[in-house]
Amino acid sequence: MRAEKVDPVLPENPAPYLTDWFLEIGPTAGEIALGWPDLVAWSRLTGVELTPWEARTIRRLSKTFLNQKFDARKPNCPEPRVQADQAETRKRVDEQFKALMGALAKGR
């Protein structure tokens, strides 16, 4: 997409400041999700007092980011922006294809 200069379609973001803070802190702490100490340290250094809701949301974003990072390594991983029904359809097609190939292999 970058080479073709196409902007990705992103979902609506009702709290863009949280996304900015999340990216400023860093989406992960290496190969693990952000922990409470990471958020406390960032908060102290920047003087931004996170509400409990904001802190939990940033941690949840970090966990989701990390899960997607690991899932993306799988060859049949749908793009994160794929709608849930499309992902479910893709999963069913993958399962049907595997079953078909398994049946063909047994028939030989």
C-alpha positions, 0 to 999 in steps of 0.5 A: 500500500505504501508503494502504491501510495494508498492510505489504509481504511481505518476504523473510526477513532472516538479518542484519538488522544489515546492512540497518540499516547499509546504510540508515544509510550510505545505499543509494547515493551519488547515482546510483552504487552505494556505493564502498569509500571510502563504506564506509571513511568510515562505518566510521571515523566510527561505529567499526564495523569491517566484516568483508570479507564485510559490506563486500562484502554492503553493496556488493552491496545497493547495486548491487542497490538501484540496479539495481532503481531503474532497472529500476522505471522500465520499465513492465513491470518486475515488483515486486521481491517477485515470485517468479522463476517469476512474473517468468519467466512475465510475461516470456514473456507479454510476449514472446508479446504483442509477437510477436502484435501484430507479426504483426497489424501485418504482416497489415494 
